[in-house]
């Protein structure tokens, strides 16, 4: 998988090594190599936030498939500091209609600075090239106004409402990839 770059971020493919390290310890560093040379990424104890709960399943899936990286999941790294500040990606595969859901989460210290919008725009551009994808979808908790603004700024529109036990009332979003 490619490394995606934006003016302030590197979006690194989520690797089996990253997941294994995070499941073993709260904080760690890894050296990485990219088109701009080698750099060190620091993964603080706040990373990846709520996504930590899905790491055991992601790791099992990567080990079963023999892949070293998740196919559509990225770690957002601030270029200036080398700090992992978020995670974002697609959830599963496109459905029969060509819908593919995205999700994202950023560390509290990085919120309100436009990183989520910058990263989500890059992710959406990348997902345009995934076979079978016609539309990207997302869900936000109704009370999470900031996340809704990220989606609006990246071309999503409200298409409905929903509810889950974890998040309560939801707003459903969609964006055509064409």
C-alpha positions as CSV (number, residue, x, y, z in Angstrom):
1,X,0.0,0.0,0.0
2,X,1.2,3.5,-0.7
3,X,2.2,6.1,1.8
4,X,-0.2,9.1,1.3
5,X,1.1,12.6,1.9
6,X,-0.6,15.9,2.6
7,X,1.0,19.2,3.4
8,X,1.1,18.4,7.1
9,X,0.7,14.6,7.3
10,X,2.0,11.2,6.2
11,X,-0.7,8.5,6.1
12,X,1.2,5.3,6.7
13,X,-0.5,1.9,6.1
14,X,-1.4,0.3,9.4
15,X,1.0,-2.6,9.7
16,X,1.0,-5.8,11.6
17,X,4.2,-4.5,13.4
18,X,2.4,-1.4,14.6
19,X,-0.5,-3.4,15.9
20,X,1.7,-5.9,17.7
21,X,3.8,-3.2,19.3
22,X,0.6,-1.3,20.5
23,X,-0.9,-4.5,22.0
24,X,2.3,-5.1,23.9
25,X,2.9,-1.6,25.2
26,X,1.2,1.8,25.5
27,X,4.0,3.8,23.9
28,X,6.7,3.0,21.3
29,X,8.6,4.3,18.4
30,X,9.3,2.7,14.9
31,X,11.6,3.7,12.2
32,X,10.1,3.9,8.7
33,X,11.3,4.5,5.2
34,X,9.5,6.4,2.5
35,X,10.1,8.5,-0.6
36,X,11.4,11.4,1.5
37,X,13.9,9.2,3.4
38,X,13.9,7.6,6.8
39,X,12.0,8.9,9.8
40,X,11.0,7.9,13.3
41,X,7.4,7.7,14.2
42,X,6.4,8.0,17.9
43,X,3.2,6.3,19.0
44,X,2.0,7.8,22.2
45,X,-0.3,6.1,24.8
46,X,-3.3,8.0,23.4
47,X,-3.0,6.3,20.0
48,X,-5.2,4.8,18.4
49,X,-7.9,5.8,20.8
50,X,-11.1,3.8,20.6
51,X,-9.7,1.8,17.7
52,X,-7.5,-0.2,20.1
53,X,-10.5,-2.4,20.8
54,X,-10.5,-3.7,17.2
55,X,-6.7,-4.3,17.0
56,X,-6.8,-8.0,18.1
57,X,-9.3,-8.8,15.3
58,X,-7.2,-6.8,12.8
59,X,-4.1,-8.6,13.8
60,X,-5.8,-12.0,13.4
61,X,-7.0,-11.0,10.0
62,X,-3.5,-9.9,8.9
63,X,-1.9,-13.1,10.2
64,X,-4.5,-15.3,8.5
65,X,-4.1,-13.5,5.2
66,X,-0.3,-13.4,5.4
67,X,-0.4,-9.6,4.8
68,X,1.9,-7.2,6.5
69,X,-0.4,-4.2,6.2
70,X,-4.2,-3.5,6.3
71,X,-5.4,-2.7,2.8
72,X,-7.3,0.5,3.5
73,X,-6.4,1.6,7.0
74,X,-3.8,4.3,7.6
75,X,-2.0,5.9,10.6
76,X,-2.0,9.7,10.5
77,X,1.5,11.0,11.4
78,X,2.3,14.7,11.8
79,X,5.2,15.4,9.5
80,X,6.7,18.1,11.7
81,X,6.9,16.0,14.9
82,X,6.7,12.4,13.7
83,X,3.9,11.8,16.2
84,X,1.1,9.3,15.3
85,X,-2.0,11.5,15.9
86,X,-4.8,9.4,14.4
87,X,-6.1,6.5,12.4
88,X,-8.5,6.3,9.5
89,X,-9.7,4.0,6.8
90,X,-12.4,2.0,5.2
91,X,-14.5,-0.5,7.2
92,X,-14.5,-3.8,5.3
93,X,-15.3,-4.1,1.6
94,X,-17.7,-2.3,-0.7
95,X,-21.2,-3.7,-0.4
96,X,-23.3,-5.0,-3.4
97,X,-24.4,-1.4,-4.2
98,X,-20.7,-0.1,-4.2
99,X,-21.0,1.6,-0.8
100,X,-17.9,1.6,1.4
101,X,-17.9,3.1,4.9
102,X,-15.1,5.1,6.3
103,X,-14.1,6.0,9.8
104,X,-11.5,8.0,11.6
105,X,-10.3,9.1,15.0
106,X,-7.7,11.5,16.2
107,X,-5.9,12.0,19.5
108,X,-7.5,14.8,21.7
109,X,-4.3,16.9,21.4
110,X,-4.6,17.0,17.6
111,X,-8.3,17.8,17.3
112,X,-9.5,21.2,16.1
113,X,-6.5,21.8,13.9
114,X,-7.8,20.6,10.6
115,X,-5.8,17.3,10.6
116,X,-8.9,15.1,10.3
117,X,-10.2,17.1,7.3
118,X,-6.8,16.9,5.6
119,X,-6.4,13.2,6.2
120,X,-10.0,12.4,5.3
121,X,-9.7,14.2,2.0
122,X,-6.6,12.2,1.2
123,X,-8.3,8.9,2.2
124,X,-11.3,9.7,-0.1
125,X,-9.0,10.4,-3.0
126,X,-7.2,7.1,-2.4
127,X,-10.4,5.1,-2.1
128,X,-11.6,6.4,-5.5
129,X,-9.2,3.8,-7.0
130,X,-10.5,0.8,-5.0
131,X,-12.5,-1.5,-7.3
132,X,-16.2,-1.6,-6.9
133,X,-16.5,1.6,-4.9
134,X,-19.3,3.9,-6.1
135,X,-20.0,5.8,-2.9
136,X,-18.3,6.5,0.4
137,X,-20.4,6.5,3.6
138,X,-19.8,7.5,7.2
139,X,-21.7,7.7,10.5
140,X,-21.2,10.3,13.2
141,X,-22.8,10.5,16.7
142,X,-25.4,13.3,16.5
143,X,-23.7,15.2,19.3
144,X,-20.3,15.1,17.4
145,X,-20.6,18.3,15.5
146,X,-16.9,18.6,14.7
147,X,-16.8,15.2,13.0
148,X,-19.8,16.3,10.9
149,X,-17.9,19.4,9.8
150,X,-15.0,17.2,8.7
151,X,-17.3,15.2,6.5
152,X,-19.1,18.3,5.1
153,X,-15.7,19.9,4.2
154,X,-14.7,16.7,2.4
155,X,-17.8,16.5,0.2
156,X,-20.2,14.4,2.2
157,X,-23.8,15.2,2.7
158,X,-26.3,14.0,5.3
159,X,-28.5,11.2,4.0
160,X,-30.3,9.9,7.0
161,X,-30.2,9.0,10.7
162,X,-29.6,5.9,12.7
163,X,-28.9,4.6,16.2
164,X,-26.4,2.3,17.9
165,X,-26.1,1.3,21.6
166,X,-22.5,2.6,21.6
167,X,-23.1,6.0,20.1
168,X,-26.8,6.6,20.5
169,X,-28.4,8.8,17.8
170,X,-26.4,8.9,14.5
171,X,-26.2,11.0,11.4
172,X,-25.5,9.1,8.2
173,X,-23.4,10.6,5.5
174,X,-22.5,9.8,1.9
175,X,-20.3,11.0,-1.0
176,X,-20.1,9.8,-4.6
177,X,-16.6,8.9,-5.6
178,X,-16.9,10.0,-9.2
